[in-house]
């Protein structure tokens, strides 16, 4: 049987962090946005499925922080709303 691959450990996949409800509220307030204004990411996304397996249940309506690092542009942070699918 083959070993299961964790997509979050791949060098080309940016860091994904599940935010608590309080953290999400603070971020949204700072951005002057509501959850429904965030870009979406599906529960079926391989990164969300990996987070679910590692960190516990990921549910619709949660917010994920994605950190991309680049040698040319430094660090870029974005947020996604987890949706069904």
C-alpha positions in Angstrom: 0.0 0.0 0.0 1.3 3.4 -1.0 2.1 6.1 1.6 -0.5 8.9 1.7 0.8 12.2 0.2 0.3 15.4 2.2 -0.2 18.2 -0.4 0.6 20.9 2.2 4.2 19.6 2.5 4.9 20.2 -1.2 7.4 23.1 -1.8 5.1 24.7 -4.4 2.0 24.8 -2.2 1.6 27.9 0.0 1.1 27.7 3.7 -2.6 27.3 4.7 -3.7 28.2 8.3 -7.2 27.7 9.6 -8.3 30.8 11.6 -10.4 30.7 14.8 -13.7 32.6 14.7 -12.1 35.4 16.8 -9.1 35.6 14.5 -11.4 35.7 11.4 -13.5 38.5 12.9 -10.4 40.6 13.7 -9.0 40.1 10.1 -12.4 40.9 8.5 -12.8 44.0 10.7 -9.3 45.1 9.7 -10.1 44.6 6.0 -13.5 46.2 6.4 -15.1 43.2 4.8 -17.7 40.5 5.5 -17.1 36.8 5.1 -19.2 36.6 1.9 -16.9 39.2 0.2 -13.9 36.9 0.6 -12.7 34.7 -2.3 -13.9 31.1 -1.8 -12.2 27.8 -1.4 -14.1 24.5 -1.5 -14.2 21.8 1.2 -13.1 19.4 -1.5 -9.9 21.4 -2.2 -6.9 19.1 -1.5 -5.4 21.7 0.9 -8.6 21.9 2.9 -8.9 18.2 3.0 -5.3 18.0 4.3 -6.0 20.6 6.9 -9.1 18.7 8.0 -7.0 15.5 8.4 -4.3 17.3 10.4 -6.1 20.0 12.4 -9.6 18.6 13.0 -12.8 19.3 11.2 -12.9 22.1 8.7 -16.4 23.3 8.2 -18.3 25.6 5.7 -18.0 29.2 6.8 -14.5 29.0 8.3 -11.7 31.3 7.1 -8.3 30.1 5.8 -5.2 32.3 5.8 -2.9 31.5 2.8 0.7 32.7 3.0 2.7 32.8 -0.3 6.4 33.4 -0.1 8.5 34.7 -3.0 12.1 35.7 -3.4 11.0 38.6 -5.6 7.9 39.9 -3.8 8.5 38.7 -0.3 5.3 37.6 1.5 1.7 37.8 0.3 -1.2 36.9 2.5 -4.7 36.3 1.4 -7.9 34.9 3.0 -10.5 32.4 1.7 -13.9 31.5 2.9 -14.5 27.7 3.0 -17.6 26.7 1.1 -19.4 23.4 0.4 -18.3 21.4 -2.5 
